[in-house]
Amino acid sequence: MKRGRGIVVAGLMMMGVVSASAGNSGPAGGRDTVYAPFNQGDIVFPPNLWALDILVGSTGFGLGTFYRREITPDLFWFASLSISDAKDDREVERIDPYTGATFSPGKLNRFLVVPLFVGLQRRLFREDITDTFRPFINGGFGPAMVYEMPYSRVVRTESGAFMVDEVDFFEALGLGTAHFTLGGFIGFGANFGAEQSPTMGVNFRYYFIQLYGDGIPSLYNPYTGEITSRKKDFGGFYLTFHIGTGF
């Protein structure tokens, strides 16, 4: 009888050891766990998000990508890289009535803007709004490159007249000059859908990107060849759409 009791006691002790070991090594934050995504209701949010961006701005369009990492359920850090075109606010685009081609009289240079920003995103109203609609505010800061490319070749003939030759975009890429500066943005937006599957979002941003000095020549007078406008402010409002997935 004593032997039977000893077996029962030993069995109970073994079960307790196994149960304690399972509790310490599970996904809820055990000793060997590096990271455990937080659980809100029935939705488990992964700690990472990678997405592609489509940018629509006051001066042009662009594409980008970003990586986001959770710090707390309400706070995230991110890194983003994008490329978009930009133009002078005084630039006017016209259509050739004979060929149907578009052109910008007096345009001297094209511009591409490439910012690399690191920043923070703060989720809002997590306790009050459904998980499939997640509003946030965000902001970033970092280096930015403005790539200047020729749009027109202006040549003065012996008679004093000016000849203008438009440079093809892909040819202009190899003739450009890079200008570097610092910039940043502030914004607000919202993510939609669960982040285990493809998630979508929208972000309204205002960019601060400005070159030092007098800026880059952007427009000229077609009759005199004189530079009429220089561009140094490459910021402005952007509406960003993104689609990505959590992991």
RODO-2510 file (C-alpha; in nm, 4 decimals, decimal comma):
residues 247
     n   res          X          Y          Z
     1     m     0,0000     0,0000     0,0000
     2     k     0,2833     0,2343     0,0863
     3     r     0,4504     0,1409    -0,2409
     4     g     0,1350     0,2400    -0,4325
     5     r     0,1147     0,5752    -0,2533
     6     g     0,4800     0,6419    -0,3375
     7     i     0,4141     0,5784    -0,7057
     8     v     0,1171     0,8187    -0,7015
     9     v     0,3181     1,0913    -0,5254
    10     a     0,6068     1,0475    -0,7701
    11     g     0,3694     1,0660    -1,0641
    12     l     0,2111     1,3892    -0,9351
    13     m     0,5566     1,5432    -0,8866
    14     m     0,6552     1,4515    -1,2451
    15     m     0,3354     1,6103    -1,3795
    16     g     0,4112     1,9276    -1,1860
    17     v     0,7628     1,9478    -1,3303
    18     v     0,6395     1,8946    -1,6867
    19     s     0,3619     2,1520    -1,6421
    20     a     0,6039     2,4119    -1,5047
    21     s     0,8490     2,3497    -1,7899
    22     a     0,5758     2,3949    -2,0480
    23     g     0,4660     2,7182    -1,8854
    24     n     0,8157     2,8627    -1,8976
    25     s     0,8927     2,7718    -2,2613
    26     g     0,5678     2,8644    -2,4330
    27     p     0,5081     3,1613    -2,6677
    28     a     0,3764     3,3848    -2,3905
    29     g     0,7178     3,5233    -2,3016
    30     g     0,9301     3,2423    -2,1518
    31     r     1,2938     3,2553    -2,0687
    32     d     1,4021     3,1562    -2,4220
    33     t     1,1498     3,3777    -2,6016
    34     v     1,3045     3,6754    -2,7841
    35     y     0,9783     3,8417    -2,8794
    36     a     0,6075     3,7642    -2,8399
    37     p     0,3444     3,9593    -3,0417
    38     f     0,0722     4,1108    -2,8287
    39     n    -0,2816     3,9718    -2,8420
    40     q    -0,5848     4,1999    -2,8436
    41     g    -0,9084     4,0048    -2,8458
    42     d    -0,8938     3,7344    -3,1111
    43     i    -0,6398     3,9158    -3,3325
    44     v    -0,2671     3,8526    -3,2923
    45     f    -0,0627     4,1384    -3,4393
    46     p     0,2841     4,0455    -3,5727
    47     p     0,5677     4,2734    -3,4594
    48     n     0,6969     4,3546    -3,8105
    49     l     0,5382     4,5132    -4,1166
    50     w     0,6863     4,5554    -4,4625
    51     a     0,4981     4,7503    -4,7291
    52     l     0,5139     4,9258    -5,0658
    53     d     0,4126     5,2928    -5,1002
    54     i     0,2476     5,4901    -5,3797
    55     l     0,2969     5,8662    -5,3372
    56     v     0,0773     6,1362    -5,4895
    57     g     0,2099     6,4839    -5,4211
    58     s     0,1547     6,8460    -5,5042
    59     t     0,4622     6,8391    -5,7295
    60     g     0,4656     6,4830    -5,8637
    61     f     0,4266     6,1098    -5,8124
    62     g     0,6497     5,8464    -5,6588
    63     l     0,7075     5,4956    -5,5247
    64     g     0,8592     5,3780    -5,2005
    65     t     0,8909     5,1077    -4,9399
    66     f     0,9120     5,0943    -4,5622
    67     y     0,9799     4,8590    -4,2719
    68     r     0,8045     4,9016    -3,9363
    69     r     0,8841     4,7371    -3,6027
    70     e     0,6720     4,7368    -3,2864
    71     i     0,8118     4,8877    -2,9658
    72     t     0,4882     4,8716    -2,7646
    73     p     0,1278     4,7974    -2,8717
    74     d     0,0883     5,1721    -2,9400
    75     l     0,4366     5,2776    -3,0524
    76     f     0,6430     5,1689    -3,3561
    77     w     0,9674     5,2726    -3,5233
    78     f     1,0090     5,2639    -3,9002
    79     a     1,2520     5,3231    -4,1858
    80     s     1,1263     5,4428    -4,5248
    81     l     1,2829     5,4992    -4,8665
    82     s     1,1020     5,6629    -5,1600
    83     i     1,1669     5,8251    -5,4964
    84     s     0,9404     6,0859    -5,6560
    85     d     0,9598     6,3516    -5,9223
    86     a     0,9309     6,7217    -5,8516
    87     k     0,8804     7,0352    -6,0576
    88     d     0,8843     7,4104    -6,0200
    89     d     0,5523     7,5595    -5,9060
    90     r     0,5715     7,8116    -6,1928
    91     e     0,6123     7,5401    -6,4529
    92     v     0,3301     7,5169    -6,7100
    93     e     0,2642     7,2076    -6,9193
    94     r     0,1193     7,2525    -7,2689
    95     i     0,0117     7,0271    -7,5551
    96     d     0,1459     7,0565    -7,9079
    97     p    -0,1665     7,0882    -8,1300
    98     y     0,0110     6,9217    -8,4240
    99     t     0,1704     6,6195    -8,2525
   100     g    -0,0317     6,5885    -7,9307
   101     a     0,2912     6,5731    -7,7291
   102     t     0,3169     6,7595    -7,3991
   103     f     0,5953     7,0063    -7,3290
   104     s     0,6868     7,2716    -7,0727
   105     p     0,8179     7,5925    -7,2303
   106     g     1,1121     7,7394    -7,0449
   107     k     1,1757     7,4240    -6,8393
   108     l     1,5460     7,3684    -6,7861
   109     n     1,5829     7,0758    -6,5416
   110     r     1,3985     6,7707    -6,4100
   111     f     1,4206     6,6677    -6,0442
   112     l     1,3995     6,3385    -5,8558
   113     v     1,3718     6,3453    -5,4753
   114     v     1,4999     6,0438    -5,2768
   115     p     1,4566     6,0712    -4,8962
   116     l     1,5661     5,8022    -4,6487
   117     f     1,3802     5,8641    -4,3227
   118     v     1,3718     5,6942    -3,9825
   119     g     1,0915     5,7831    -3,7440
   120     l     0,8155     5,6905    -3,5017
   121     q     0,4499     5,5991    -3,5503
   122     r     0,1966     5,6312    -3,2672
   123     r    -0,1295     5,4380    -3,2814
   124     l    -0,4378     5,6269    -3,1563
   125     f    -0,7505     5,5127    -2,9712
   126     r    -0,6511     5,1445    -2,9555
   127     e    -0,8880     5,0770    -2,6674
   128     d    -1,1866     5,2469    -2,8318
   129     i    -1,1792     5,1570    -3,2040
   130     t    -1,2061     4,8231    -3,3817
   131     d    -0,8756     4,6547    -3,4669
   132     t    -0,9428     4,6628    -3,8419
   133     f    -0,9257     5,0457    -3,8386
   134     r    -0,6099     5,1762    -3,6730
   135     p    -0,5513     5,5543    -3,6915
   136     f    -0,2035     5,6898    -3,6193
   137     i     0,0266     5,9909    -3,6274
   138     n     0,3861     5,9659    -3,7472
   139     g     0,6986     6,1598    -3,8249
   140     g     1,0431     6,0930    -3,9655
   141     f     1,3830     6,2545    -4,0199
   142     g     1,6946     6,1760    -4,2234
   143     p     1,9080     6,2440    -4,5313
   144     a     1,7573     6,3267    -4,8700
   145     m     1,9005     6,3438    -5,2205
   146     v     1,7743     6,5741    -5,4960
   147     y     1,8858     6,4483    -5,8376
   148     e     1,9015     6,7219    -6,1000
   149     m     1,8675     6,6104    -6,4656
   150     p     1,8599     6,8253    -6,7823
   151     y     1,5228     6,8723    -6,9502
   152     s     1,6418     7,1067    -7,2255
   153     r     1,9676     7,1848    -7,4036
   154     v     1,9793     7,5547    -7,4850
   155     v     2,2319     7,6624    -7,7487
   156     r     2,2866     8,0150    -7,8837
   157     t     2,3482     8,0219    -8,2583
   158     e     2,5843     8,2629    -8,4383
   159     s     2,2881     8,4825    -8,5262
   160     g     2,2053     8,5237    -8,1579
   161     a     1,8939     8,3066    -8,1629
   162     f     1,8413     8,0191    -7,9198
   163     m     1,8001     7,6576    -8,0208
   164     v     1,6280     7,4298    -7,7685
   165     d     1,6565     7,0512    -7,7758
   166     e     1,4558     6,8431    -7,5261
   167     v     1,6624     6,5696    -7,3588
   168     d     1,5132     6,2202    -7,3369
   169     f     1,4404     6,1089    -6,9792
   170     f     1,6642     5,8002    -6,9868
   171     e     1,9457     5,9935    -7,1490
   172     a     1,9070     6,2625    -6,8828
   173     l     1,9520     6,0037    -6,6054
   174     g     2,3167     5,9638    -6,7027
   175     l     2,3743     6,3391    -6,7155
   176     g     2,2409     6,4295    -6,3709
   177     t     2,3969     6,5785    -6,0587
   178     a     2,3161     6,4736    -5,7017
   179     h     2,2527     6,7310    -5,4261
   180     f     2,2298     6,6206    -5,0615
   181     t     2,0474     6,7712    -4,7672
   182     l     1,8500     6,6796    -4,4542
   183     g     1,4731     6,6602    -4,4313
   184     g     1,1759     6,5200    -4,2490
   185     f     0,7995     6,4858    -4,2455
   186     i     0,4996     6,4825    -4,0137
   187     g     0,1734     6,3095    -4,0922
   188     f    -0,1381     6,1208    -3,9884
   189     g    -0,3281     5,8292    -4,1365
   190     a    -0,4837     5,4886    -4,0742
   191     n    -0,4224     5,1207    -4,1434
   192     f    -0,7032     4,8882    -4,2485
   193     g    -0,7452     4,5122    -4,2118
   194     a    -0,5613     4,2506    -4,0085
   195     e    -0,1843     4,2523    -4,0469
   196     q    -0,1496     3,8748    -4,0847
   197     s    -0,2901     3,9101    -4,4371
   198     p    -0,2171     4,1903    -4,6880
   199     t    -0,2962     4,5159    -4,5091
   200     m    -0,3657     4,8581    -4,6604
   201     g    -0,3281     5,2086    -4,5317
   202     v    -0,3285     5,5758    -4,6162
   203     n    -0,1008     5,8503    -4,4828
   204     f    -0,1238     6,2298    -4,5253
   205     r     0,2249     6,3785    -4,4954
   206     y     0,3954     6,7145    -4,5173
   207     y     0,7608     6,6899    -4,6211
   208     f     1,0332     6,9388    -4,5248
   209     i     1,3154     6,9061    -4,7801
   210     q     1,5139     7,2170    -4,8631
   211     l     1,8509     7,2681    -5,0291
   212     y     2,1071     7,5119    -4,8950
   213     g     2,2257     7,8071    -5,0985
   214     d     2,0472     7,9639    -5,3952
   215     g     1,8854     7,6450    -5,5236
   216     i     1,8998     7,4764    -5,8652
   217     p     1,8047     7,6539    -6,1923
   218     s     1,4657     7,5235    -6,3039
   219     l     1,3197     7,7687    -6,5597
   220     y     1,4648     8,0069    -6,8179
   221     n     1,3389     8,2759    -7,0562
   222     p     1,3147     8,1165    -7,4064
   223     y     1,3826     8,4569    -7,5712
   224     t     1,6817     8,5765    -7,3713
   225     g     1,8183     8,2523    -7,2214
   226     e     1,8154     8,4143    -6,8771
   227     i     1,7459     8,1962    -6,5708
   228     t     1,4068     8,3033    -6,4363
   229     s     1,3525     8,0583    -6,1482
   230     r     1,5596     7,8523    -5,9066
   231     k     1,4171     7,5716    -5,6956
   232     k     1,5390     7,4987    -5,3431
   233     d     1,2223     7,3824    -5,1636
   234     f     1,1371     7,0200    -5,2500
   235     g     0,8862     6,9609    -4,9715
   236     g     0,5093     6,9755    -4,9757
   237     f     0,1999     6,7646    -4,9167
   238     y     0,1913     6,3986    -5,0165
   239     l    -0,0887     6,1448    -5,0005
   240     t     0,0654     5,8002    -4,9521
   241     f    -0,1106     5,4678    -5,0096
   242     h     0,0565     5,1500    -4,8908
   243     i    -0,0035     4,7760    -4,9090
   244     g     0,2003     4,5280    -4,7125
   245     t     0,2038     4,2302    -4,4837
   246     g     0,3000     4,1587    -4,1242
   247     f     0,5470     3,8927    -4,0167
***
